[in-house]
């Protein structure tokens, strides 16, 4: 079990903290951004495999932006998985 901190770019959220426990996501906390939506994402992904979340959220955009908080979270997850190898 390891905690990660990631600073998203190009979105409203300023930071995401999460724990990976044997490849599964736990305790996701976004700082800044659309509070209700980000709490929802955190609740939905809890207990899921990081790879499954990457597959579902990767490439999602927000309004006119080329990325979203969910998409940025996938970058954090990819970095965390690479860190484990």
C-alpha positions in Angstrom: 0.0 0.0 0.0 1.4 3.3 -1.1 0.1 6.9 -1.2 0.6 9.0 -4.3 0.3 12.8 -4.8 -0.2 14.2 -8.3 -0.6 17.8 -9.5 -3.0 17.9 -12.5 -2.5 20.3 -15.3 -5.0 22.1 -17.4 -7.9 21.5 -15.1 -9.5 23.2 -12.0 -8.3 20.7 -9.5 -4.9 21.4 -8.0 -4.0 18.1 -6.5 -5.1 14.5 -6.3 -4.0 12.1 -3.5 -4.7 8.4 -3.7 -3.6 5.1 -2.4 -2.9 2.0 -4.5 -3.2 -1.3 -2.6 -2.2 -4.3 -4.7 -3.2 -2.5 -7.9 -6.6 -1.4 -6.5 -7.5 2.2 -5.8 -8.4 3.5 -2.3 -8.8 6.8 -0.6 -8.9 9.2 -3.5 -9.0 12.9 -2.6 -9.1 15.8 -5.1 -8.2 19.3 -4.0 -10.0 22.1 -5.9 -12.3 21.5 -8.9 -15.9 20.6 -8.9 -16.3 19.2 -5.4 -19.4 17.1 -5.9 -18.2 15.6 -9.2 -14.8 14.8 -7.8 -16.2 13.2 -4.7 -18.4 11.1 -7.0 -15.4 10.0 -9.0 -13.6 9.1 -5.8 -16.5 7.0 -4.6 -17.0 5.2 -7.9 -13.4 4.2 -8.4 -12.8 3.0 -4.8 -11.8 -0.7 -4.9 -11.4 -0.8 -8.7 -8.2 -1.9 -10.5 -6.2 1.0 -11.7 -6.1 -0.4 -15.2 -9.9 -0.5 -15.4 -10.2 3.1 -14.3 -7.5 4.2 -16.8 -9.5 2.5 -19.6 -12.8 4.2 -18.6 -11.6 7.7 -17.9 -8.7 8.2 -20.3 -9.3 10.9 -22.9 -12.4 12.4 -21.3 -12.5 16.2 -21.8 -14.1 19.0 -19.8 -15.9 21.7 -21.7 -13.4 23.4 -24.1 -10.4 21.9 -22.3 -8.4 19.1 -23.9 -8.4 17.1 -20.6 -10.5 16.7 -17.5 -9.9 15.8 -13.8 -10.8 12.2 -14.6 -8.3 12.2 -17.5 -5.6 13.7 -15.3 -6.3 11.1 -12.7 -5.5 8.4 -15.3 -2.1 10.1 -15.8 -1.5 9.8 -12.1 -2.5 6.2 -12.1 -0.3 5.4 -15.0 2.7 7.0 -13.3 1.9 5.2 -10.1 1.8 1.8 -11.9 5.1 2.5 -13.6 6.5 3.4 -10.1 5.6 0.0 -8.9 7.5 -1.9 -11.6 
